[in-house]
Amino acid sequence: MLRKITLSVIGGLLMCFSIQTLAQPVLDAADKAYSMPLLTQTPKGDVLLSWTEKDAAGLTSFCLATSKDNGATFSDKKIIFSGNGIGNSRLMRAKVLAKKDGSLVAVFPNRVETADKKRASDIVFCVSTDQGTTWTTPKSVDTDPTKCTRGFFDAVVLSNDEIAVAYLKDVAGSTKFEERDLRLVLTKNGVFQPERVIDPVVCDCCNISLLVDAKGELNVYYRDNNDNIRDMAKMTSTDNGATFSTSQILHNDGWKINGCPHSGATSSMYGGSALISWFSGTTNEPGIRLVTEEGKKLLVLEAAAKNAFLTSSPSASVLLWEQLNPETNTSQIALKKIKADKVSDTDWVKESQNAANAAAIVANNQLLVAYEVKQASGKTSIKISNLKL
């Protein structure tokens, strides 16, 4: 059961951050394994924490808790949906979106059973109009009844308060080179419309990142595939997804690999621009890149860094990732602050040993970081750290 928790200070000034963390994990019941926390904010400023948890019988529940005090305490959990087919991973992260009209929309993968036992999955959504207390029955965002793989998605609230979901979908009768294409679905008056292909040839197993920028434009960041050169590309829509610009490569890494890296982009606003981060395995400069929307490369992390996540505030952006901390000899969450194209030294989230899959938001000038922690039993709990910017 989710505890109501108050953050307690256990650290002082560390470089450009003041570190505060919870004394105990937020979610740590012995009979459950927790995964993939995600934080977001409602238009009114409430902080939403979502995650999935699996019980001893293998039943997975997609859950939500709300904080009305900038993440200092959270309500008891509310279950969005429980089932044996729910998916949630770094490549297909289940999300809860908060609309301006006060409703919440949950979007998540759900495995589909087929007569021939082949792999198939839908991307489904359900809606709550009472702050997450009750939810509609999940329905597919794609009206096509074909049973196939749909995944590696992202979802976002557009500037007109409609929802956009971008995902990769199996191409019927495809060659191996064109196993999946990039598709988009939009809601109209809250109802999902038929999907459409926005790029027919892409890297077929890398997650997508959607970003509505300061101008209200929709940006799609995804890994392209041009004769096995798998660099990160973008498309932009100035009319809430109705039309898109021509696909452009963000930065010409020239990474040629005969296979999918299973690693996509993360993005966030950056003043009037945007920051995008992704992994590239080029021979001369392997590692996670941090690049501006205009294509300016700000840094490359060493190859040992993994699972980057970006978030932003009016004053600065923050890049987080997992890496071995040489002082503790354990994997921890590391972070850098970016302001005016200047990147700070690396800081560490204290008490984040054996952490993974971090996500963060900025609330009231505080950086909230939620992440998994592997326990000695092998199960995972979820913890939140608070860093004052």
C-alpha positions as CSV (number, residue, x, y, z in Angstrom):
1,M,0.0,0.0,0.0
2,L,1.3,3.4,-0.8
3,R,2.2,5.4,2.2
4,K,1.6,9.0,2.8
5,I,5.2,10.2,3.2
6,T,6.9,13.5,4.1
7,L,10.3,14.2,2.6
8,S,13.1,14.6,5.1
9,V,16.4,16.3,4.5
10,I,19.4,14.0,4.7
11,G,21.9,15.9,2.7
12,G,23.2,19.4,2.2
13,L,24.5,21.4,-0.8
14,L,26.0,19.2,-3.5
15,M,27.4,21.2,-6.4
16,C,24.4,23.0,-7.9
17,F,21.8,20.9,-6.1
18,S,20.6,20.6,-2.6
19,I,19.8,17.0,-2.0
20,Q,16.8,15.7,0.0
21,T,15.5,12.1,-0.1
22,L,12.9,9.9,1.4
23,A,14.1,7.9,4.4
24,Q,12.4,4.8,3.0
25,P,11.1,3.7,-0.4
26,V,7.7,4.9,-1.3
27,L,6.5,1.5,-2.6
28,D,8.1,-1.6,-1.1
29,A,5.5,-4.2,-0.1
30,A,7.3,-7.6,0.2
31,D,4.7,-9.4,-2.0
32,K,5.0,-7.1,-5.0
33,A,7.5,-6.1,-7.6
34,Y,7.3,-2.4,-8.7
35,S,8.5,-0.9,-12.0
36,M,8.8,2.1,-14.3
37,P,7.7,5.1,-12.2
38,L,6.7,8.2,-14.0
39,L,5.9,11.7,-12.7
40,T,3.8,14.4,-14.3
41,Q,1.8,17.5,-13.3
42,T,-1.8,18.5,-13.8
43,P,-2.5,22.0,-15.2
44,K,-3.5,22.9,-11.6
45,G,0.0,21.9,-10.3
46,D,-0.8,18.5,-8.6
47,V,2.0,15.9,-9.0
48,L,1.0,12.5,-10.4
49,L,3.1,9.4,-9.7
50,S,2.2,6.4,-11.9
51,W,3.8,2.9,-11.9
52,T,3.1,-0.8,-12.5
53,E,3.2,-3.5,-9.8
54,K,3.1,-7.3,-10.1
55,D,1.8,-9.6,-7.4
56,A,2.9,-13.1,-6.5
57,A,0.3,-14.6,-8.9
58,G,1.6,-12.6,-11.8
59,L,-1.2,-10.0,-12.0
60,T,0.0,-6.6,-13.1
61,S,-1.7,-3.4,-12.0
62,F,-1.2,0.1,-13.5
63,C,-1.5,2.5,-10.5
64,L,-1.6,6.2,-9.7
65,A,-1.1,8.4,-6.7
66,T,-1.5,12.2,-6.3
67,S,0.4,14.8,-4.4
68,K,-1.1,18.2,-3.7
69,D,2.1,19.5,-1.9
70,N,4.7,19.3,-4.7
71,G,5.7,15.7,-4.0
72,A,6.1,16.0,-0.2
73,T,3.3,13.5,0.4
74,F,1.2,11.2,-1.9
75,S,-2.3,9.9,-1.6
76,D,-3.1,6.2,-1.3
77,K,-2.8,4.4,-4.7
78,K,-5.7,4.2,-7.2
79,I,-5.7,1.3,-9.6
80,I,-6.2,2.3,-13.3
81,F,-6.4,-1.3,-14.6
82,S,-5.2,-4.8,-13.6
83,G,-4.5,-7.6,-16.0
84,N,-2.0,-10.2,-17.2
85,G,-1.2,-8.4,-20.4
86,I,-0.2,-4.9,-19.2
87,G,3.2,-3.8,-20.5
88,N,5.5,-1.1,-19.0
89,S,9.2,-0.8,-19.9
90,R,11.8,1.8,-20.8
91,L,10.9,1.2,-24.5
92,M,7.2,1.4,-23.9
93,R,6.5,3.5,-20.8
94,A,3.0,3.5,-19.5
95,K,1.8,7.1,-19.1
96,V,-0.9,9.2,-17.4
97,L,-1.7,12.4,-19.2
98,A,-3.5,15.4,-17.6
99,K,-5.7,17.5,-19.8
100,K,-6.7,21.1,-19.3
101,D,-10.3,20.1,-19.0
102,G,-9.5,18.2,-15.8
103,S,-9.7,14.7,-17.2
104,L,-6.9,12.1,-17.0
105,V,-6.0,9.8,-19.9
106,A,-3.9,6.6,-19.2
107,V,-2.1,5.1,-22.2
108,F,-0.2,1.8,-21.9
109,P,0.6,-1.4,-23.9
110,N,-1.5,-4.5,-23.5
111,R,-0.7,-7.9,-24.8
112,V,-3.2,-9.5,-27.2
113,E,-4.0,-13.2,-27.5
114,T,-4.0,-14.6,-31.0
115,A,-5.3,-17.9,-32.3
116,D,-1.8,-19.0,-33.6
117,K,-0.1,-17.8,-30.4
118,K,2.0,-15.3,-32.2
119,R,3.1,-12.1,-30.4
120,A,0.7,-9.2,-30.6
121,S,0.0,-6.1,-28.6
122,D,-2.2,-3.1,-28.6
123,I,-1.7,0.4,-27.2
124,V,-4.8,1.1,-25.1
125,F,-6.2,4.1,-23.3
126,C,-8.7,4.7,-20.5
127,V,-10.1,7.9,-19.1
128,S,-10.9,9.3,-15.6
129,T,-13.1,12.3,-15.0
130,D,-12.9,12.1,-11.2
131,Q,-9.1,12.7,-10.5
132,G,-8.3,9.0,-11.1
133,T,-10.8,7.4,-8.7
134,T,-12.6,5.5,-11.5
135,W,-11.6,4.7,-15.1
136,T,-13.2,3.6,-18.3
137,T,-12.6,0.2,-19.7
138,P,-9.4,0.2,-21.8
139,K,-9.8,0.5,-25.6
140,S,-7.2,0.4,-28.4
141,V,-6.1,3.8,-29.7
142,D,-5.9,2.1,-33.2
143,T,-9.3,1.3,-34.8
144,D,-7.7,-1.3,-37.1
145,P,-8.7,-4.7,-35.7
146,T,-5.7,-6.5,-37.1
147,K,-3.8,-8.4,-34.4
148,C,-0.1,-7.4,-34.7
149,T,2.6,-5.7,-32.7
150,R,2.0,-2.0,-31.9
151,G,4.5,-0.5,-29.5
152,F,7.6,1.7,-28.7
153,F,5.1,4.5,-28.3
154,D,4.8,7.9,-26.7
155,A,1.7,10.0,-25.9
156,V,1.2,13.7,-25.2
157,V,-1.5,16.3,-24.7
158,L,-1.5,18.8,-27.6
159,S,-1.9,22.5,-27.3
160,N,-5.6,22.1,-28.3
161,D,-6.1,19.7,-25.4
162,E,-6.5,16.7,-27.7
163,I,-4.2,13.6,-27.4
164,A,-1.5,12.4,-29.8
165,V,-0.1,8.9,-29.7
166,A,2.8,7.9,-32.0
167,Y,3.9,4.3,-32.2
168,L,5.6,1.6,-34.4
169,K,3.4,-1.0,-36.0
170,D,4.0,-4.2,-38.0
171,V,3.9,-3.7,-41.7
172,A,1.7,-6.4,-43.3
173,G,3.8,-8.6,-45.6
174,S,6.9,-6.6,-45.0
175,T,10.5,-7.4,-45.7
176,K,12.9,-7.5,-42.7
177,F,14.1,-4.1,-43.5
178,E,10.7,-2.6,-43.2
179,E,9.4,-4.6,-40.3
180,R,7.5,-1.7,-38.7
181,D,6.6,1.9,-39.7
182,L,5.8,5.0,-37.7
183,R,2.2,5.9,-37.2
184,L,0.2,8.6,-35.4
185,V,-3.3,8.7,-34.0
186,L,-5.1,11.9,-32.8
187,T,-8.2,12.4,-30.8
188,K,-11.0,14.7,-32.0
189,N,-13.3,15.8,-29.3
190,G,-11.7,13.1,-27.2
191,V,-12.3,10.3,-29.7
192,F,-9.4,8.6,-31.4
193,Q,-9.4,9.0,-35.2
194,P,-8.0,6.5,-37.7
195,E,-4.2,6.1,-37.7
196,R,-2.0,7.3,-40.4
197,V,1.6,6.5,-41.4
198,I,4.0,9.5,-40.9
199,D,7.2,7.7,-41.8
200,P,7.2,4.3,-43.7
201,V,10.8,3.3,-43.0
202,V,12.2,3.6,-39.5
203,C,14.3,1.7,-37.0
204,D,11.8,-0.9,-35.9
205,C,12.3,-1.3,-32.1
206,C,13.4,2.0,-30.7
207,N,11.1,4.1,-28.5
208,I,9.7,7.4,-29.6
209,S,9.7,10.8,-27.8
210,L,6.9,13.4,-28.3
211,L,7.3,16.9,-27.2
212,V,4.9,19.9,-27.3
213,D,7.3,22.9,-27.2
214,A,7.0,26.4,-26.0
215,K,5.4,27.5,-29.3
216,G,2.7,24.8,-28.9
217,E,4.2,22.8,-31.8
218,L,4.3,19.0,-31.8
219,N,7.7,17.4,-32.3
220,V,8.3,13.7,-33.0
221,Y,11.8,12.4,-32.2
222,Y,12.6,8.8,-33.4
223,R,15.4,6.7,-34.7
224,D,15.4,6.6,-38.5
225,N,16.8,3.9,-40.8
226,N,18.6,4.9,-43.9
227,D,20.4,1.9,-45.3
228,N,21.2,0.8,-41.7
229,I,22.4,4.2,-40.7
230,R,20.3,4.7,-37.6
231,D,20.5,8.3,-36.5
232,M,17.9,10.3,-34.6
233,A,15.3,12.2,-36.7
234,K,12.6,14.7,-36.0
235,M,9.4,15.9,-37.6
236,T,7.4,19.0,-36.5
237,S,3.7,19.8,-36.8
238,T,2.5,23.4,-36.4
239,D,-1.2,22.4,-36.6
240,N,-1.5,19.8,-33.8
241,G,-0.5,16.8,-35.8
242,A,-2.6,17.4,-38.9
243,T,0.5,17.9,-41.1
244,F,4.2,17.5,-40.5
245,S,7.5,18.9,-41.8
246,T,9.9,16.7,-43.8
247,S,11.9,14.4,-41.6
248,Q,15.3,15.7,-40.7
249,I,18.3,14.1,-38.9
250,L,19.0,15.9,-35.6
251,H,22.7,15.2,-35.7
252,N,24.7,13.2,-38.2
253,D,26.3,10.6,-36.1
254,G,26.5,8.2,-39.0
255,W,26.0,5.2,-36.8
256,K,25.7,2.2,-39.1
257,I,24.4,-1.0,-37.4
258,N,22.8,-4.0,-38.9
259,G,20.1,-4.3,-36.2
260,C,18.0,-2.3,-33.9
261,P,19.7,-0.7,-30.8
262,H,16.5,-0.9,-28.7
263,S,17.3,2.6,-27.5
264,G,15.3,5.8,-28.4
265,A,15.3,9.4,-27.5
266,T,14.2,11.5,-24.5
267,S,13.4,15.2,-24.9
268,S,12.3,18.3,-22.9
269,M,11.7,22.0,-23.4
270,Y,14.7,24.2,-23.2
271,G,13.7,27.9,-23.1
272,G,12.2,28.6,-26.5
273,S,14.0,25.5,-27.9
274,A,14.3,21.8,-26.9
275,L,16.9,19.3,-25.7
276,I,17.1,15.8,-27.1
277,S,19.2,13.0,-25.7
278,W,19.9,9.5,-27.1
279,F,22.6,6.8,-27.4
280,S,24.7,6.3,-30.4
281,G,27.4,3.6,-30.8
282,T,29.7,5.2,-33.3
283,T,33.3,4.0,-33.2
284,N,34.9,7.4,-32.6
285,E,32.4,8.7,-30.0
286,P,30.1,6.1,-28.4
287,G,27.7,7.2,-25.7
288,I,24.7,9.3,-24.8
289,R,24.4,12.6,-26.7
290,L,22.8,15.8,-25.6
291,V,21.8,18.0,-28.5
292,T,19.7,21.1,-28.9
293,E,16.8,21.3,-31.3
294,E,19.0,23.3,-33.6
295,G,21.5,20.4,-33.8
296,K,24.2,21.8,-31.4
297,K,25.9,19.0,-29.5
298,L,26.4,20.0,-25.8
299,L,28.0,16.8,-24.5
300,V,28.6,13.1,-25.0
301,L,28.5,10.9,-21.9
302,E,30.9,8.0,-21.6
303,A,29.7,4.7,-23.0
304,A,28.9,3.2,-19.5
305,A,26.1,5.7,-19.1
306,K,22.6,4.4,-19.9
307,N,18.9,5.2,-19.7
308,A,18.9,8.9,-20.0
309,F,15.9,11.1,-19.0
310,L,15.4,14.8,-19.6
311,T,13.2,17.3,-17.8
312,S,13.0,21.1,-17.6
313,S,12.1,24.1,-15.5
314,P,11.8,27.8,-16.4
315,S,15.4,28.3,-15.1
316,A,17.2,25.2,-16.4
317,S,17.0,21.7,-17.8
318,V,18.2,18.5,-16.2
319,L,19.7,15.4,-17.7
320,L,19.6,12.2,-15.6
321,W,21.1,8.8,-16.3
322,E,22.4,5.6,-14.7
323,Q,26.1,5.0,-14.2
324,L,28.6,3.4,-11.8
325,N,29.6,5.8,-9.1
326,P,33.3,5.2,-8.5
327,E,33.0,6.5,-4.9
328,T,30.3,3.9,-3.9
329,N,31.1,1.2,-6.6
330,T,27.4,0.9,-7.3
331,S,25.1,2.0,-10.0
332,Q,23.5,5.3,-9.1
333,I,21.4,8.1,-10.7
334,A,23.7,10.8,-12.0
335,L,22.6,14.2,-13.3
336,K,23.7,17.4,-14.9
337,K,22.0,20.8,-15.1
338,I,21.9,22.7,-18.5
339,K,21.5,26.4,-18.8
340,A,22.4,28.8,-21.6
341,D,24.2,25.9,-23.4
342,K,26.4,25.4,-20.3
343,V,26.5,22.0,-18.7
344,S,27.3,21.6,-15.0
345,D,29.6,19.0,-13.5
346,T,28.1,15.6,-12.6
347,D,26.1,15.2,-9.4
348,W,24.7,12.1,-7.9
349,V,21.3,11.4,-6.3
350,K,22.2,10.2,-2.8
351,E,20.6,7.0,-1.6
352,S,20.0,5.9,-5.2
353,Q,22.4,2.9,-5.1
354,N,21.2,0.0,-7.3
355,A,18.7,2.4,-8.9
356,A,17.3,2.2,-12.5
357,N,14.7,3.7,-14.8
358,A,14.7,7.2,-13.3
359,A,12.1,9.7,-14.3
360,A,11.8,13.3,-13.0
361,I,9.8,16.6,-13.1
362,V,10.4,20.0,-11.6
363,A,7.7,21.2,-9.1
364,N,8.0,24.4,-7.2
365,N,11.7,24.7,-8.1
366,Q,12.3,21.3,-6.7
367,L,13.5,18.3,-8.8
368,L,11.5,15.2,-8.0
369,V,13.2,12.0,-9.1
370,A,11.4,8.6,-9.0
371,Y,13.3,5.4,-9.7
372,E,13.3,1.7,-9.2
373,V,15.7,0.2,-6.5
374,K,16.7,-3.5,-6.6
375,Q,16.4,-5.1,-3.2
376,A,18.5,-8.0,-1.8
377,S,15.5,-10.3,-2.5
378,G,15.7,-9.5,-6.2
379,K,12.4,-7.6,-6.2
380,T,12.2,-3.9,-6.9
381,S,10.8,-1.1,-4.9
382,I,10.2,2.5,-5.9
383,K,11.8,5.5,-4.3
384,I,11.5,9.3,-4.7
385,S,14.3,11.8,-4.1
386,N,13.9,15.6,-3.9
387,L,16.6,18.0,-5.1
388,K,16.2,21.7,-4.7
389,L,17.3,23.5,-7.8
